[in-house]
Amino acid sequence: MKINRKDIDKLNSLLKIDIDKKDYQPNVDKVLIDYKKRANIPGFRKGHTPIGLIKKQYGLSVKVDEVNKIMQKTLTDYLTKENLAILGNPIPKENHELDWNSDNMSFEFELGLSPDFEVSFKNKKPINLYEIEADKKMIDDQITNIQNQYGKLASKLKVEDGYEINGVFKNIEFKVDNSTNFKLENIKGKLNKELIKKMKIGESILLKTNELFNKESDLSFHLKLDDNKDQIEEVEFTLNEINQRIPADLDQDLFEKLFGKDNIKTVTEFRKKLKKDAEKNFVNQTDQKLLNDVTEYLIDNTKFNLPDAFLKKWMQKTGENKLTSEEAQLEYEKSEKGLRYQLIESKIIENNGIKIDIDQIKNFSKELIKNQMKQYGQLNPDEKELESISKRILSNKDEVKRISDQLLSQKLISLFKSELKFKTNKVSYKKFIEMAYSKN
């Protein structure tokens, strides 16, 4: 068996594999003998069919199968041994003269080679780096939400603006029977509001569903019904409770519930803490934009050629559905930038010795769990609990991949921040959202 590579250019090679009879015949003979032992052919006892008949009936198909196995193993072993960086997979070259009855055969494969290039972090023009500032209105709104969340409910007998209305929406035909809460200001239309304001606890009224709520999505939410919602013309609403939410005082008791004993002692410290935490939470969003912007910069400023013709041909021939040349061209145009960044990212990882192991993934998963638990007021979770949750999460291969990708992104962002030039821009959250998600 011989294998030879001919480099057509820096990005394309042709691999030729010559297979002789001595390479495959021992395996073919072994398989045919096994067939003879198991064959059930009329006129012969099991295991006594003449080997000549077995060869005549199965010989060619067994030969084809064994030659293909040898060819694939030889190809894989060669690529591994030579440490050849290829793109896509080898494409078998059509050979119309191939004779499977011949003792000796040759197979050729087209290879698309990964380009040789360098990645530079010496950007002349600084890349924008955003820092989101939590403004006064944002902190005021957060304080209001906290006060309401930790406040008290006072039962009332009459519906008023701002009160929480609890009741049940019913429609027997469409099997609607849902208990829910809303406020009078969520209701649309003067007539609907007046009908509800006149209700007493325990009473029921019929309401038209058309434009019942200010937000169209609220109808599906309060009726818990997505299907057939447009067919429901009216619902029965039964009033169960009317409550006024009395906000919690901004006092030491509230501060301790939120942050523990003696950590926050004044409203000023409370506001500073909320501002700091809010801006810390925004870092994930600004980092994601930074990663996107750096990705675009690196793609635009790292120049190298790709084996375009090979990749289009590979896309055309692989996959469940074969593509036309026009479809392959469109698919390539859509995926080219992504492929370029994959190569750039791999080069960055290699050049900077970035590695991710299972211990790093485990520790990173614990930090993610901690941050999530903080949102629910669990500031100091038990290590055993973290270990248990992490173990459960990492038993899922998809979760391991997701967390590994997050960790890699974090490492790349840290590298970019230390190596590239940035211009820091402090913006409001609203302004950042406008920029980050603009359609430009």
Buried (B, 14 or more C-beta within 10 A) or exposed (E): EEBEEEEEEEBBBBBBBBBEEEBBEEBBBEBBEEBBEEBEBEEEEEEEBEEEBBBEBBBEEBBEBBBEEBBEEBBEEBBEEEEBEBBBBBBEEEEEEEEEEEEEBEBBBBBBBBBEBEBEBEBEEEBEBBEBBBBEEBBEEBBEEBBEEBBEEEEBEEBEEEBBBBBBBBBEEBEBEBEBEBBBEBBBBEEBBEBBBEBEBEEEBEBEBEEBBEEEEBBBBBBEBEEEBEEBEEBBBBBEBBBBBEBBEBEEEBBBEBBEEEEBEEEEEBBEBBBEBBBEBBEEBBBEBBBEBBBEBBBEBBEBEBBEEBBBBBBBBEEEEEBEEEBBBEBBEEEBEEBBBEBBBEBBBEEEEBEBEEEBBBEBBBEBBBEEBBEEEEEEBEEEEBEEBBEEBBEEEEBBEEBBEBBBEBBBBEBBEEEBEBEEBEBBBEBBEEBBEEEE
